[in-house]
């Protein structure tokens, strides 16, 4: 595949935004621009919010499970449900990260 070199000018504000996006995704300029061109990055912001929210839910579930285990004030069925939910959330996060790493998203 033949590559073509491009140069562009951006404002300082755009540069700051670019730096933030690059940091969040762990990409260099070229990788970031290629992904923007190759994919519909219009959905990235909701994807990041969703990932963060799912992570928060998982953290909260872990805290509940920890308290339940330490106080022994919860029945085994409820604890197993909490563990199951946490495992499902972890699987979802892994799947989303895998898709992102493979540039599917």
C-alpha positions as CSV (number, residue, x, y, z in Angstrom):
1,X,0.0,0.0,0.0
2,X,1.4,3.4,-1.0
3,X,1.5,6.0,1.7
4,X,1.0,9.7,1.2
5,X,2.4,12.3,3.6
6,X,0.0,15.0,4.8
7,X,0.6,18.3,6.7
8,X,-2.0,20.3,8.4
9,X,-2.4,23.4,10.6
10,X,-4.5,23.3,13.8
11,X,-5.3,25.9,16.5
12,X,-3.8,25.7,20.0
13,X,-7.2,24.7,21.3
14,X,-7.4,21.8,18.8
15,X,-3.9,20.8,19.7
16,X,-4.8,20.6,23.4
17,X,-7.9,18.5,22.4
18,X,-5.7,16.3,20.3
19,X,-3.2,15.8,23.1
20,X,-6.0,14.8,25.5
21,X,-7.5,12.3,23.0
22,X,-4.1,10.9,22.2
23,X,-3.4,10.4,25.9
24,X,-6.8,8.8,26.5
25,X,-6.3,6.3,23.6
26,X,-2.6,5.8,23.9
27,X,-2.0,6.7,20.2
28,X,0.4,8.9,18.4
29,X,-0.7,11.6,16.0
30,X,-0.6,9.4,12.9
31,X,-2.4,6.5,14.6
32,X,-5.1,8.8,15.9
33,X,-5.7,10.5,12.5
34,X,-5.8,7.1,10.7
35,X,-8.3,5.7,13.1
36,X,-10.5,8.8,12.8
37,X,-10.5,8.5,9.0
38,X,-11.0,4.7,9.1
39,X,-13.7,4.6,11.7
40,X,-16.8,6.5,12.8
41,X,-15.2,8.3,15.8
42,X,-18.4,10.2,16.4
43,X,-19.3,7.5,18.9
44,X,-16.1,7.5,20.9
45,X,-17.2,9.9,23.6
46,X,-20.3,7.8,24.5
47,X,-18.1,4.6,24.3
48,X,-15.7,6.1,26.9
49,X,-18.5,7.2,29.1
50,X,-20.1,3.8,29.0
51,X,-16.8,2.1,29.8
52,X,-16.2,4.4,32.8
53,X,-19.8,3.9,34.1
54,X,-19.5,0.1,33.7
55,X,-16.2,0.2,35.6
56,X,-17.8,2.3,38.4
57,X,-20.6,-0.2,38.7
58,X,-18.1,-3.0,39.0
59,X,-16.2,-1.2,41.7
60,X,-19.4,-0.6,43.6
61,X,-20.3,-4.2,43.3
62,X,-16.9,-5.2,44.6
63,X,-17.4,-2.9,47.6
64,X,-20.8,-4.4,48.4
65,X,-19.5,-7.9,48.1
66,X,-16.6,-7.0,50.4
67,X,-18.9,-5.6,53.0
68,X,-21.2,-8.6,52.7
69,X,-18.3,-11.0,53.1
70,X,-16.9,-9.1,56.1
71,X,-20.2,-8.6,57.9
72,X,-21.8,-11.9,56.9
73,X,-25.2,-10.1,56.8
74,X,-26.2,-11.3,53.3
75,X,-27.5,-14.6,52.1
76,X,-25.5,-16.7,49.8
77,X,-27.9,-16.3,46.9
78,X,-27.6,-12.5,46.9
79,X,-23.8,-12.8,47.1
80,X,-23.7,-15.2,44.2
81,X,-25.8,-12.8,42.1
82,X,-23.5,-9.9,42.9
83,X,-20.5,-12.0,41.9
84,X,-22.2,-13.1,38.7
85,X,-23.0,-9.4,37.8
86,X,-19.5,-8.4,38.5
87,X,-18.1,-11.2,36.3
88,X,-20.5,-10.2,33.5
89,X,-19.3,-6.6,33.7
90,X,-15.7,-7.7,33.6
91,X,-16.4,-9.8,30.6
92,X,-18.1,-6.9,28.8
93,X,-15.2,-4.6,29.6
94,X,-12.7,-7.2,28.3
95,X,-14.7,-7.6,25.1
96,X,-14.9,-3.8,24.6
97,X,-11.2,-3.4,25.1
98,X,-10.4,-6.3,22.8
99,X,-12.6,-4.8,20.0
100,X,-10.9,-1.4,20.5
101,X,-7.4,-3.0,20.5
102,X,-8.3,-4.8,17.2
103,X,-9.7,-1.6,15.8
104,X,-13.1,-3.0,15.4
105,X,-14.6,-0.1,17.3
